[in-house]
Amino acid sequence: MMRKVLATVSMAALVVAVSPAYALGIGHSFFMRGEVVRVDSGGAVVCLGRLDGAHQGQVLEVYRQAHRYRKLVGHVEVDQIFDEHFAHVHIVEGNLKKSYWVSLPRHHNSTTDKAPKSQ
């Protein structure tokens, strides 16, 4: 009987210990991926990291959410990858605010990560 109680308590403790890491992965994958989480004079921190395929020097598109669509408002370049989920970027062109979204260009080509020229 005591053995069963101990096994149950151990299993519950394991579930509680793993939950925050599991929740971070879900939160990043479904809710936060690409979100601009902080903006300062040196650039911004975005929720896009190694697991998303981001790398230093990569140019990302910046969008703001309009009523029923996303509007392209600029481009940023990745300065530093912090970890699997976050990176620091600087503005190449356009506008950047907290809660805007960044993503890889739709025409992404791994050999040419240049932003399109303004016309």
Beta strands, then each sheet from edge to edge (+ up, - down):
strand 1: 36-40
strand 2: 43-46
strand 3: 59-65
strand 4: 70-81
strand 5: 87-94
strand 6: 101-103
sheet 1: 1+ 2- 5+ 4- 3+ 6-
end
